[in-house]
Amino acid sequence: MIYAGESALGRIGVGLCAWGSIGGAFGFAGRHPPTPGPLFRWLGEATMPVYVLHHIPVLMIGLWVLPLGWPLGN
């Protein structure tokens, strides 16, 4: 955001940074779980469908809602 500002490129950069940070945290937690057990195994298997694939419908809803100009973000 420092170099690109509030432009499409800046927002894409922030999205990629957040996506990579969370993916890295999931990878670290998968390799070094505090208490190995079924919950961490299930969370490791759920990373793709829960975290990555939910972005598609969220982005589609955003593309539909943003042109309406609702003042929800202010």
LINFEN-V974252 format. One record per backbone hydrogen bond with DSSP energy under -1.0 kcal/mol. CO is the residue of the C=O (numbers start at 1). NH is the residue of the N-H. If there is no record, write none. Layout:
CO,NH + CO,NH
This chain:
1,5 + 5,7 + 7,11 + 8,12 + 9,13 + 10,14 + 11,15 + 12,16 + 13,17 + 14,18 + 15,19 + 16,20 + 17,21 + 18,22 + 19,23 + 20,24 + 21,25 + 22,26 + 23,27 + 24,28 + 25,29 + 26,30 + 27,31 + 28,32 + 37,41 + 38,42 + 39,43 + 40,44 + 41,45 + 42,46 + 46,50 + 47,51 + 47,52 + 48,53 + 52,55 + 54,58 + 55,59 + 56,60 + 57,61 + 58,62 + 59,63 + 60,64 + 61,65 + 62,66 + 65,68 + 66,69
